[in-house]
Amino acid sequence: DKHAVQQGSSALWRPGRGLLLGHWISKQRRAYAAGTLTGQQVRRLNALGMVWDHAEAQFEEGLAAARAYYAEHHTLAAPQSATVLDKQLGTWLSHLRRPGVLAQHPERAAALAAIDPDWNPNWPLVWQRHYAGVRETLAGGATLDELVPGVTIHGHDIGRWLEIQRQPVVWRGLTTAQRERLTQLGIEPFPAPAAGAGTEAGRKGAGRPSKAFERGLAALRQYHARTGSVAVPRGHVEALEAGAEGGAGGGEPVEVKLGVWLSNTKSRWAGLTDDQRARLAQLGIEPVPTAQAAAAAKAAQKTAERPSTAFQRGLAALRQYQERTGSVAVPRDHVEALDAAPEGGGEPVEVKLGVWLSNTKARRAKLTAEQLDQLAEAGLDWR
């Protein structure tokens, strides 16, 4: 009781033996739901600021982190790795953007929209991050002439990005809403090149669209619309709906080996037309880095690995499971699909959550105090 009074809210309890207290709080919540607490017990817990709905408390914590992130970045298009106020904000927002997740909670979607109307845009988040950077830089007194390639904000080269958006071929590929946002900032496309201008390769490619490319792009757009991501596992096959742009047109669904197509398209980036590269860029697709850059990135990732990586990945999966189901009673054979690993990388990852949870309980004595606190906050019951 003393600790709760000092902290001001039972949702923030983190005493030295936080795991035991977290277990006790979980029992009180279950008892309250079952109607077995006395009136006096309920009044005493309410006086301490008891949070009875853990899922709602977690959402409020996420909302507080979202406000803090927006105050600094002026957008909620946070990358997967974004962490604010001890909340894995990027992963949390990614989960909420999934189709149907907030269907039963329109008030939560409204709360996020009150912070950032474009928190869940119909275009790639990377585009929204750069746009927000340009918008806030102009609001701060900069002029368009000053936003040249090399001008960065929060690590994003907004000058280079702006130059790309103004290219006629890219501008045409934007949605109406995207073009409206840029126009409101006084941004217009560059004049179209004179007829016949362009490289010989571009002239040869013009007027001969590849059916395979169009079909793959249509499948990628469908995948992105459904999942909110373009990180496609290599073995994934997308069933392109009948009548979709790029489909066969015969009324039957078409299966596209999207993972393989995307990998091959990235590797042959130099052989694509300007128009094809621009359309892929609008979805956040970039070419495969050079062998030297890839080797350096792999070495850096290996150096950054720590023994706690597996724990953080399991914890992220547990939090996602709890937020989706309202429970931490995970079947042993359950596998949780994370949009991306919490340590970064951008690729989807499957976590054998049931096995990880069982093993984590078995090695409880070897966990650090911080890890025990993190598990207690997730409402883990050790019984």
GUMIDREN-762415 format. One record per residue: residue in three letters; x, y, z of N, C-alpha, C in turn. Coordinates in steps of 0.2 Angstrom, whole numbers, padded with zeros to 4 digits, always signed. Example, Ala and Ser with C-alpha at 12.3 -4.5 7.8 and 13.67 -1.06 7.14 Angstrom:
ALA+0066-0028+0039+0062-0022+0039+0066-0016+0039
SER+0064-0011+0035+0068-0005+0036+0064+0000+0039
// end
This chain:
ASP+0004-0006+0000+0000+0000+0000+0004+0006+0000
LYS+0009+0006+0004+0014+0012+0005+0017+0014-0002
HIS+0019+0008-0006+0022+0009-0012+0017+0012-0017
ALA+0011+0010-0017+0006+0012-0022+0005+0019-0020
VAL+0004+0021-0014+0003+0028-0012+0009+0033-0015
GLN+0015+0031-0014+0021+0034-0017+0021+0035-0024
GLN+0019+0030-0028+0019+0030-0035+0013+0033-0038
GLY+0007+0033-0034+0001+0037-0037-0003+0033-0041
SER-0001+0027-0043-0005+0022-0047-0003+0015-0047
SER-0007+0011-0046-0005+0004-0046-0003+0001-0052
ALA-0004+0004-0058-0002+0002-0064+0006+0003-0065
LEU+0009+0007-0060+0016+0009-0061+0020+0006-0055
TRP+0017+0001-0052+0021-0002-0046+0027-0006-0049
ARG+0033-0004-0046+0039-0008-0048+0043-0008-0041
PRO+0041-0012-0036+0045-0012-0030+0051-0017-0032
GLY+0055-0018-0027+0061-0023-0027+0058-0030-0029
ARG+0053-0032-0027+0050-0039-0028+0044-0038-0032
GLY+0045-0034-0038+0039-0033-0042+0035-0039-0045
LEU+0039-0044-0046+0035-0050-0048+0030-0053-0044
LEU+0031-0053-0037+0026-0055-0032+0020-0051-0032
LEU+0022-0044-0032+0016-0039-0032+0012-0039-0038
GLY+0016-0040-0044+0012-0041-0050+0007-0047-0050
HIS+0010-0052-0047+0006-0059-0047-0001-0057-0042
TRP+0001-0054-0037-0005-0052-0032-0010-0048-0035
ILE-0008-0043-0039-0012-0038-0043-0017-0042-0048
SER-0013-0047-0051-0017-0051-0056-0023-0055-0052
LYS-0021-0057-0046-0026-0061-0043-0032-0057-0041
GLN-0031-0050-0039-0036-0046-0037-0040-0044-0043
ARG-0037-0043-0049-0041-0042-0055-0046-0048-0056
ARG-0043-0054-0055-0047-0060-0057-0053-0060-0052
ALA-0052-0059-0046-0057-0059-0040-0062-0054-0041
TYR-0060-0048-0043-0065-0043-0045-0069-0044-0051
ALA-0066-0047-0056-0070-0050-0062-0075-0055-0060
ALA-0073-0059-0055-0078-0065-0053-0083-0062-0047
GLY-0082-0056-0045-0086-0054-0040-0085-0056-0033
THR-0079-0059-0031-0078-0062-0025-0074-0057-0020
LEU-0073-0051-0022-0070-0046-0018-0076-0042-0014
THR-0074-0041-0007-0079-0037-0003-0079-0030-0005
GLY-0085-0026-0003-0085-0019-0005-0079-0015-0002
GLN-0077-0017+0004-0072-0014+0008-0065-0015+0004
GLN-0064-0021+0002-0058-0022-0002-0058-0018-0009
VAL-0063-0018-0012-0064-0014-0018-0062-0006-0017
ARG-0065-0004-0011-0064+0003-0010-0057+0005-0008
ARG-0054+0000-0004-0047+0001-0002-0042+0001-0009
LEU-0044-0003-0013-0040-0004-0019-0041+0002-0024
ASN-0047+0005-0024-0049+0011-0028-0045+0017-0025
ALA-0045+0017-0019-0042+0023-0016-0034+0023-0017
LEU-0031+0017-0019-0024+0017-0021-0023+0018-0029
GLY-0029+0019-0032-0029+0020-0040-0028+0014-0043
MET-0031+0008-0041-0031+0002-0044-0034+0002-0051
VAL-0030-0001-0056-0032-0002-0063-0035-0009-0064
TRP-0042-0009-0065-0045-0015-0065-0045-0018-0072
ASP-0044-0014-0077-0044-0017-0084-0037-0016-0087
HIS-0033-0021-0087-0026-0021-0088-0025-0019-0096
ALA-0030-0021-0100-0029-0020-0107-0030-0012-0108
GLU-0035-0009-0105-0036-0002-0105-0030+0002-0103
ALA-0027-0001-0097-0021+0003-0094-0015+0003-0099
GLN-0014-0003-0102-0009-0004-0107-0010+0001-0113
PHE-0016+0002-0115-0018+0007-0121-0016+0014-0119
GLU-0018+0016-0112-0017+0022-0110-0009+0024-0110
GLU-0005+0018-0108+0002+0019-0107+0005+0020-0114
GLY+0002+0016-0119+0004+0017-0126+0002+0024-0129
LEU-0004+0027-0127-0006+0033-0129-0001+0039-0126
ALA+0001+0038-0120+0006+0043-0117+0012+0043-0121
ALA+0015+0037-0123+0021+0036-0127+0020+0039-0134
ALA+0014+0038-0136+0013+0041-0143+0013+0049-0143
ARG+0010+0052-0138+0010+0059-0137+0017+0061-0136
ALA+0021+0058-0132+0028+0060-0131+0032+0059-0138
TYR+0031+0054-0142+0035+0053-0148+0032+0059-0153
TYR+0026+0060-0153+0024+0065-0158+0026+0072-0156
ALA+0027+0073-0150+0030+0080-0148+0037+0081-0150
GLU+0040+0076-0151+0047+0076-0154+0048+0076-0161
HIS+0044+0071-0164+0045+0069-0171+0039+0072-0176
HIS+0034+0075-0173+0028+0078-0177+0025+0073-0181
THR+0025+0066-0179+0021+0061-0183+0021+0055-0179
LEU+0016+0050-0180+0016+0044-0177+0018+0038-0182
ALA+0021+0040-0187+0024+0035-0192+0031+0033-0189
ALA+0030+0030-0183+0037+0028-0180+0039+0021-0183
PRO+0046+0020-0183+0048+0014-0186+0047+0008-0181
GLN+0048+0002-0183+0047-0003-0178+0051-0003-0172
SER+0057+0000-0172+0062+0000-0167+0060+0005-0162
ALA+0056+0010-0163+0055+0015-0159+0052+0013-0152
THR+0056+0016-0147+0054+0014-0140+0054+0021-0136
VAL+0048+0022-0133+0047+0029-0129+0044+0027-0122
LEU+0046+0030-0117+0044+0029-0110+0043+0021-0109
ASP+0048+0018-0110+0049+0011-0109+0043+0007-0113
LYS+0040+0010-0118+0035+0007-0122+0038+0005-0129
GLN+0037-0001-0132+0039-0002-0138+0034+0001-0143
LEU+0035+0007-0144+0029+0011-0148+0028+0009-0155
GLY+0034+0008-0158+0034+0006-0165+0030-0001-0166
THR+0031-0006-0162+0028-0012-0162+0021-0012-0161
TRP+0019-0008-0155+0012-0007-0153+0008-0003-0158
LEU+0011+0002-0162+0007+0005-0167+0006+0001-0173
SER+0011-0003-0175+0010-0008-0180+0005-0013-0179
HIS+0004-0015-0173-0001-0020-0171-0008-0017-0172
LEU-0009-0010-0170-0015-0007-0170-0017-0005-0177
ARG-0012-0005-0182-0014-0003-0188-0017-0009-0192
ARG-0016-0015-0190-0018-0021-0193-0026-0021-0194
PRO-0028-0023-0200-0035-0023-0201-0040-0026-0196
GLY-0045-0023-0193-0049-0026-0188-0047-0025-0181
VAL-0041-0024-0180-0039-0024-0173-0043-0019-0168
LEU-0044-0013-0171-0048-0008-0167-0055-0007-0169
ALA-0058-0012-0173-0064-0012-0175-0069-0012-0170
GLN-0068-0015-0164-0072-0015-0158-0071-0009-0153
HIS-0065-0005-0155-0063+0001-0151-0063+0007-0155
PRO-0068+0010-0158-0067+0016-0162-0065+0022-0158
GLU-0066+0022-0151-0063+0027-0147-0056+0027-0146
ARG-0053+0021-0147-0045+0021-0147-0042+0024-0153
ALA-0046+0022-0159-0043+0025-0165-0044+0032-0165
ALA-0050+0035-0162-0051+0042-0162-0045+0045-0158
ALA-0043+0042-0152-0038+0045-0148-0032+0046-0151
LEU-0030+0041-0155-0024+0041-0159-0024+0046-0165
ALA-0030+0047-0168-0031+0052-0173-0031+0059-0170
ALA-0033+0060-0164-0033+0066-0161-0025+0069-0160
ILE-0021+0064-0159-0014+0065-0159-0011+0067-0166
ASP-0012+0062-0171-0010+0063-0177-0015+0060-0182
PRO-0018+0064-0186-0024+0062-0190-0021+0057-0195
ASP-0014+0057-0197-0012+0052-0202-0008+0047-0198
TRP-0010+0045-0192-0007+0040-0189-0007+0033-0192
ASN-0012+0032-0196-0013+0026-0200-0014+0027-0207
PRO-0009+0030-0211-0010+0032-0218-0011+0026-0223
ASN-0014+0028-0229-0015+0023-0234-0009+0023-0239
TRP-0003+0025-0236+0003+0025-0240+0009+0023-0235
PRO+0015+0021-0238+0020+0019-0234+0022+0024-0228
LEU+0024+0021-0222+0025+0025-0217+0032+0029-0218
VAL+0036+0026-0222+0043+0030-0223+0041+0036-0227
TRP+0036+0036-0231+0034+0042-0235+0031+0047-0230
GLN+0027+0045-0225+0024+0049-0220+0030+0052-0216
ARG+0035+0049-0214+0040+0051-0210+0044+0057-0213
HIS+0045+0056-0219+0049+0061-0223+0044+0067-0224
TYR+0038+0066-0226+0033+0072-0227+0033+0076-0220
ALA+0032+0072-0214+0032+0076-0208+0038+0080-0207
GLY+0044+0077-0209+0050+0081-0208+0050+0087-0212
VAL+0048+0087-0218+0047+0093-0223+0042+0098-0220
ARG+0037+0095-0218+0031+0100-0215+0034+0104-0209
GLU+0037+0100-0205+0039+0104-0199+0045+0108-0200
THR+0049+0107-0204+0055+0111-0206+0053+0117-0209
LEU+0048+0117-0214+0045+0123-0217+0041+0127-0211
ALA+0038+0124-0207+0034+0127-0202+0039+0131-0197
GLY+0045+0128-0197+0050+0132-0192+0054+0138-0196
GLY+0052+0139-0202+0054+0145-0205+0059+0144-0211
ALA+0060+0137-0213+0064+0136-0219+0060+0137-0225
THR+0064+0138-0230+0060+0139-0237+0062+0133-0241
LEU+0058+0132-0246+0059+0126-0251+0065+0126-0254
ASP+0068+0132-0256+0074+0132-0259+0080+0130-0255
GLU+0079+0130-0248+0084+0128-0243+0084+0121-0242
LEU+0079+0117-0244+0078+0110-0243+0081+0106-0249
VAL+0088+0106-0249+0092+0103-0255+0094+0096-0252
PRO+0096+0092-0257+0098+0085-0254+0104+0086-0249
GLY+0104+0082-0244+0108+0083-0238+0105+0086-0232
VAL+0100+0089-0233+0096+0092-0227+0093+0086-0224
THR+0094+0085-0217+0092+0079-0214+0088+0082-0207
ILE+0083+0078-0205+0080+0078-0199+0078+0072-0196
HIS+0080+0070-0190+0079+0064-0187+0082+0058-0191
GLY+0088+0060-0195+0092+0055-0199+0089+0054-0205
HIS+0084+0058-0207+0081+0057-0214+0083+0062-0219
ASP+0085+0061-0225+0087+0066-0229+0081+0068-0233
ILE+0078+0073-0230+0072+0076-0233+0073+0080-0239
GLY+0079+0083-0240+0080+0086-0246+0080+0082-0252
ARG+0084+0076-0251+0084+0071-0257+0077+0068-0258
TRP+0073+0067-0252+0066+0064-0253+0062+0069-0257
LEU+0062+0076-0255+0058+0081-0258+0060+0081-0266
GLU+0066+0081-0268+0068+0081-0275+0065+0075-0278
ILE+0065+0069-0275+0062+0063-0279+0055+0064-0280
GLN+0051+0067-0274+0044+0067-0275+0042+0072-0281
ARG+0046+0077-0282+0044+0082-0287+0046+0080-0294
GLN+0049+0074-0295+0050+0071-0302+0043+0069-0305
PRO+0042+0071-0311+0035+0070-0314+0033+0063-0313
VAL+0037+0058-0315+0035+0051-0315+0033+0049-0307
VAL+0037+0052-0302+0035+0050-0296+0029+0053-0293
TRP+0028+0060-0295+0022+0064-0293+0016+0060-0296
ARG+0016+0058-0302+0010+0054-0305+0008+0048-0301
GLY+0013+0045-0298+0012+0039-0294+0009+0040-0287
LEU+0009+0046-0285+0007+0047-0278-0001+0047-0278
THR-0004+0046-0272-0011+0046-0272-0013+0053-0272
THR-0020+0054-0273-0023+0061-0273-0021+0064-0266
ALA-0022+0061-0261-0021+0063-0254-0014+0065-0253
GLN-0009+0061-0255-0002+0063-0255-0001+0070-0258
ARG-0003+0070-0265-0002+0076-0268-0005+0082-0265
GLU-0011+0081-0262-0014+0087-0259-0010+0089-0253
ARG-0007+0085-0249-0003+0087-0243+0003+0091-0246
LEU+0006+0088-0251+0012+0092-0253+0010+0099-0256
THR+0005+0099-0260+0003+0105-0263+0001+0110-0257
GLN-0002+0108-0252-0003+0113-0246+0003+0116-0243
LEU+0009+0113-0244+0015+0115-0242+0018+0120-0247
GLY+0015+0121-0253+0018+0125-0259+0022+0121-0263
ILE+0022+0114-0263+0026+0110-0266+0023+0108-0273
GLU+0026+0108-0278+0023+0107-0285+0029+0102-0289
PRO+0026+0098-0293+0031+0094-0297+0035+0098-0302
PHE+0041+0096-0304+0045+0099-0308+0042+0099-0315
PRO+0044+0103-0320+0041+0103-0327+0043+0096-0330
ALA+0038+0093-0334+0039+0087-0337+0045+0088-0342
PRO+0049+0083-0344+0054+0084-0349+0051+0084-0356
ALA+0055+0087-0360+0052+0088-0367+0051+0081-0370
ALA+0047+0081-0375+0045+0074-0378+0052+0072-0382
GLY+0053+0065-0381+0059+0062-0384+0065+0062-0379
ALA+0064+0066-0373+0070+0066-0369+0070+0060-0365
GLY+0076+0058-0362+0077+0053-0358+0083+0048-0361
THR+0084+0043-0357+0089+0038-0359+0087+0034-0364
GLU+0092+0031-0368+0090+0026-0373+0086+0020-0370
ALA+0088+0018-0364+0085+0012-0360+0078+0014-0358
GLY+0077+0020-0356+0070+0022-0354+0066+0022-0360
ARG+0068+0024-0366+0064+0025-0372+0062+0018-0375
LYS+0067+0013-0374+0066+0006-0376+0061+0003-0371
GLY+0061+0005-0365+0056+0002-0360+0049+0005-0360
ALA+0049+0011-0363+0042+0014-0363+0038+0011-0368
GLY+0031+0011-0366+0026+0008-0370+0026+0000-0370
ARG+0031-0003-0366+0031-0011-0366+0031-0013-0359
PRO+0025-0012-0355+0025-0014-0348+0026-0021-0348
SER+0029-0023-0343+0030-0031-0341+0024-0033-0338
LYS+0020-0038-0340+0015-0041-0337+0017-0044-0330
ALA+0023-0047-0330+0025-0050-0324+0026-0045-0319
PHE+0029-0039-0321+0030-0034-0316+0024-0031-0313
GLU+0019-0030-0318+0012-0027-0316+0009-0032-0311
ARG+0009-0038-0312+0006-0043-0308+0009-0044-0301
GLY+0016-0043-0301+0020-0043-0295+0018-0037-0291
LEU+0018-0031-0294+0017-0025-0291+0010-0025-0288
ALA+0005-0028-0291-0002-0028-0289-0002-0033-0283
ALA+0001-0038-0283+0001-0043-0277+0005-0039-0271
LEU+0010-0035-0272+0013-0032-0267+0009-0027-0264
ARG+0005-0023-0268+0000-0018-0265-0005-0021-0261
GLN-0008-0027-0263-0013-0031-0260-0010-0033-0253
TYR-0004-0036-0253-0001-0038-0247+0000-0032-0242
HIS+0002-0027-0245+0003-0021-0240-0003-0018-0237
ALA-0008-0018-0242-0015-0016-0239-0018-0020-0234
ARG-0016-0027-0234-0019-0032-0229-0014-0032-0223
THR-0008-0031-0223-0003-0032-0218+0000-0025-0215
GLY+0000-0020-0219+0003-0014-0217+0010-0014-0218
SER+0013-0019-0221+0020-0020-0222+0022-0022-0229
VAL+0028-0021-0231+0031-0024-0237+0037-0028-0236
ALA+0038-0031-0229+0043-0035-0228+0040-0042-0229
VAL+0041-0045-0235+0038-0051-0237+0042-0057-0236
PRO+0040-0062-0232+0045-0068-0232+0046-0071-0239
ARG+0052-0074-0240+0054-0076-0247+0049-0081-0249
GLY+0047-0086-0245+0043-0091-0247+0035-0089-0248
HIS+0033-0083-0247+0026-0081-0247+0023-0081-0254
VAL+0017-0084-0254+0014-0084-0261+0007-0080-0259
GLU+0006-0075-0263+0000-0071-0263-0005-0072-0268
ALA-0011-0074-0265-0017-0075-0270-0020-0069-0272
LEU-0018-0067-0278-0020-0060-0281-0028-0061-0283
GLU-0032-0057-0280-0039-0057-0281-0041-0056-0288
ALA-0046-0059-0290-0049-0059-0297-0051-0052-0298
GLY-0049-0049-0304-0051-0042-0306-0046-0037-0303
ALA-0041-0039-0299-0036-0034-0296-0032-0032-0302
GLU-0029-0026-0301-0025-0023-0306-0019-0027-0307
GLY-0017-0029-0313-0011-0034-0314-0013-0041-0314
GLY-0020-0043-0313-0022-0049-0313-0023-0052-0320
ALA-0025-0058-0320-0025-0061-0327-0032-0059-0330
GLY-0037-0057-0327-0043-0054-0330-0048-0059-0332
GLY-0046-0065-0330-0051-0071-0331-0056-0072-0326
GLY-0056-0069-0321-0061-0070-0315-0058-0075-0310
GLU-0053-0078-0311-0050-0082-0306-0044-0079-0302
PRO-0043-0081-0296-0037-0078-0292-0031-0081-0295
VAL-0026-0077-0295-0019-0079-0297-0014-0079-0292
GLU-0010-0085-0291-0005-0085-0286+0001-0083-0288
VAL+0004-0078-0284+0010-0075-0286+0015-0076-0281
LYS+0021-0079-0283+0026-0080-0278+0030-0074-0276
LEU+0026-0070-0272+0028-0063-0270+0035-0062-0267
GLY+0037-0067-0263+0043-0066-0259+0049-0067-0264
VAL+0048-0072-0269+0053-0073-0274+0053-0067-0279
TRP+0048-0065-0281+0047-0059-0286+0050-0053-0283
LEU+0049-0051-0276+0052-0045-0273+0059-0046-0273
SER+0062-0052-0271+0069-0053-0270+0072-0052-0277
ASN+0070-0055-0282+0072-0054-0289+0072-0047-0291
THR+0066-0044-0290+0066-0037-0292+0071-0032-0289
LYS+0072-0033-0283+0077-0029-0279+0084-0030-0282
SER+0085-0036-0284+0092-0038-0286+0093-0035-0294
ARG+0088-0034-0297+0089-0032-0304+0086-0025-0305
TRP+0087-0021-0299+0085-0014-0299+0087-0010-0305
ALA+0094-0011-0306+0097-0006-0312+0093-0008-0318
GLY+0090-0013-0319+0087-0015-0326+0080-0013-0326
LEU+0077-0010-0321+0070-0007-0321+0070-0001-0324
THR+0064+0001-0327+0063+0008-0329+0062+0013-0324
ASP+0063+0019-0325+0062+0024-0320+0055+0024-0317
ASP+0050+0023-0321+0043+0022-0319+0042+0016-0314
GLN+0045+0011-0316+0045+0005-0311+0048+0006-0305
ARG+0054+0009-0305+0058+0011-0299+0054+0015-0294
ALA+0051+0020-0298+0047+0025-0294+0041+0022-0291
ARG+0037+0018-0294+0031+0015-0291+0033+0010-0285
LEU+0039+0007-0286+0041+0003-0280+0043+0007-0274
ALA+0046+0013-0276+0049+0017-0271+0043+0020-0267
GLN+0037+0021-0270+0031+0023-0266+0029+0018-0261
LEU+0030+0012-0262+0028+0007-0257+0034+0006-0252
GLY+0039+0010-0252+0045+0009-0248+0050+0004-0250
ILE+0050+0002-0256+0055-0004-0258+0061+0000-0261
GLU+0067-0003-0258+0073+0000-0260+0077-0006-0263
PRO+0082-0004-0267+0086-0009-0270+0091-0013-0265
VAL+0093-0019-0267+0097-0023-0263+0104-0019-0262
PRO+0107-0018-0256+0113-0015-0256+0119-0018-0259
THR+0124-0015-0260+0130-0018-0264+0133-0023-0259
ALA+0137-0028-0262+0140-0033-0257+0144-0030-0252
GLN+0147-0025-0253+0151-0022-0248+0147-0019-0242
ALA+0142-0015-0244+0137-0012-0239+0133-0018-0235
ALA+0131-0023-0239+0128-0029-0235+0132-0032-0230
ALA+0139-0033-0232+0143-0036-0227+0145-0032-0221
ALA+0145-0025-0222+0146-0021-0217+0140-0021-0212
ALA+0134-0021-0215+0128-0021-0211+0127-0027-0207
LYS+0129-0033-0210+0129-0039-0207+0134-0039-0201
ALA+0140-0037-0202+0145-0036-0197+0142-0032-0191
ALA+0139-0026-0193+0137-0022-0188+0131-0025-0183
GLN+0127-0029-0187+0121-0032-0183+0124-0037-0179
LYS+0129-0041-0181+0132-0046-0177+0135-0043-0171
THR+0139-0038-0172+0142-0034-0166+0137-0032-0161
ALA+0131-0030-0163+0126-0027-0159+0122-0032-0155
GLU+0123-0039-0157+0119-0044-0154+0121-0045-0147
ARG+0117-0046-0142+0118-0047-0135+0114-0053-0133
PRO+0116-0056-0127+0113-0062-0125+0105-0061-0123
SER+0104-0055-0122+0097-0053-0120+0092-0053-0126
THR+0095-0053-0132+0091-0052-0138+0085-0057-0138
ALA+0086-0064-0137+0081-0069-0137+0075-0067-0132
PHE+0078-0064-0126+0073-0062-0121+0068-0057-0123
GLN+0071-0051-0126+0068-0046-0128+0063-0048-0134
ARG+0065-0052-0138+0061-0055-0144+0055-0058-0141
GLY+0056-0063-0136+0051-0066-0133+0046-0062-0129
LEU+0049-0057-0125+0045-0052-0122+0040-0048-0126
ALA+0043-0046-0132+0039-0042-0137+0033-0046-0140
ALA+0035-0053-0141+0029-0057-0143+0024-0058-0138
LEU+0026-0059-0131+0021-0060-0126+0017-0053-0125
ARG+0020-0047-0126+0016-0041-0125+0011-0041-0131
GLN+0013-0043-0137+0009-0042-0142+0003-0047-0142
TYR+0004-0053-0139-0001-0058-0138-0006-0056-0133
GLN-0003-0053-0127-0007-0051-0122-0012-0045-0124
GLU-0009-0040-0128-0013-0035-0130-0019-0037-0135
ARG-0017-0043-0139-0022-0045-0144-0028-0049-0140
THR-0025-0054-0135-0030-0058-0132-0032-0056-0125
GLY-0029-0052-0122-0030-0050-0115-0028-0055-0110
SER-0024-0060-0112-0021-0065-0108-0014-0067-0109
VAL-0011-0070-0104-0004-0072-0105-0004-0080-0104
ALA-0010-0083-0104-0010-0090-0104-0009-0093-0111
VAL-0002-0094-0113-0001-0096-0119+0000-0103-0120
PRO-0003-0106-0125-0002-0113-0126+0005-0115-0128
ARG+0007-0121-0126+0014-0122-0127+0016-0122-0134
ASP+0012-0124-0139+0014-0125-0146+0012-0118-0150
HIS+0010-0113-0146+0008-0107-0150+0015-0103-0153
VAL+0014-0101-0159+0019-0097-0162+0016-0090-0164
GLU+0020-0085-0161+0017-0078-0162+0022-0075-0168
ALA+0018-0072-0172+0021-0069-0178+0022-0061-0177
LEU+0028-0059-0176+0030-0052-0175+0031-0049-0182
ASP+0029-0043-0183+0030-0039-0189+0037-0038-0190
ALA+0041-0037-0185+0049-0037-0185+0051-0038-0179
ALA+0058-0040-0178+0061-0041-0172+0062-0035-0168
PRO+0061-0035-0162+0062-0028-0158+0069-0025-0159
GLU+0074-0030-0160+0081-0027-0161+0082-0024-0168
GLY+0077-0024-0172+0078-0021-0179+0079-0026-0184
GLY+0079-0024-0190+0080-0028-0196+0075-0028-0201
GLY+0069-0026-0199+0063-0025-0203+0060-0031-0206
GLU+0062-0037-0204+0059-0043-0207+0054-0046-0202
PRO+0049-0049-0204+0044-0053-0200+0048-0058-0196
VAL+0046-0060-0190+0050-0065-0187+0044-0069-0183
GLU+0045-0076-0183+0041-0080-0179+0044-0082-0172
VAL+0040-0081-0167+0043-0083-0160+0039-0089-0158
LYS+0042-0094-0155+0039-0100-0152+0037-0098-0145
LEU+0032-0094-0144+0030-0091-0138+0029-0095-0133
GLY+0025-0101-0134+0023-0105-0129+0030-0109-0126
VAL+0034-0111-0130+0040-0114-0128+0045-0109-0124
TRP+0045-0103-0127+0049-0098-0124+0047-0096-0117
LEU+0040-0096-0116+0037-0094-0109+0039-0100-0104
SER+0038-0106-0107+0039-0111-0102+0046-0112-0100
ASN+0051-0110-0105+0058-0110-0103+0060-0105-0098
THR+0057-0099-0100+0058-0093-0096+0056-0094-0088
LYS+0050-0097-0087+0048-0099-0081+0053-0104-0077
ALA+0056-0109-0081+0060-0114-0078+0067-0111-0076
ARG+0069-0105-0079+0075-0102-0078+0074-0095-0074
ARG+0069-0095-0070+0067-0089-0067+0073-0086-0062
ALA+0076-0091-0059+0081-0089-0054+0087-0085-0058
LYS+0088-0086-0064+0094-0084-0068+0092-0077-0071
LEU+0086-0075-0071+0084-0069-0074+0086-0063-0070
THR+0087-0057-0073+0089-0051-0069+0083-0048-0066
ALA+0084-0043-0062+0079-0039-0059+0075-0036-0064
GLU+0078-0033-0069+0075-0029-0074+0070-0033-0078
GLN+0073-0039-0080+0069-0044-0084+0062-0046-0080
LEU+0063-0048-0073+0058-0049-0069+0052-0044-0069
ASP+0055-0038-0068+0050-0032-0068+0046-0032-0075
GLN+0050-0033-0080+0047-0032-0087+0041-0038-0087
LEU+0043-0044-0085+0038-0049-0085+0032-0048-0081
ALA+0033-0045-0075+0028-0043-0070+0023-0038-0073
GLU+0026-0033-0077+0022-0028-0080+0017-0031-0085
ALA+0020-0036-0088+0016-0040-0093+0010-0044-0090
GLY+0010-0044-0083+0005-0048-0080+0006-0055-0080
LEU+0013-0057-0080+0014-0065-0080+0013-0068-0074
ASP+0009-0073-0074+0007-0077-0068+0012-0083-0068
TRP+0016-0084-0062+0021-0090-0062+0018-0096-0060
ARG+0012-0097-0058+0009-0103-0056+0010-0109-0061
// end
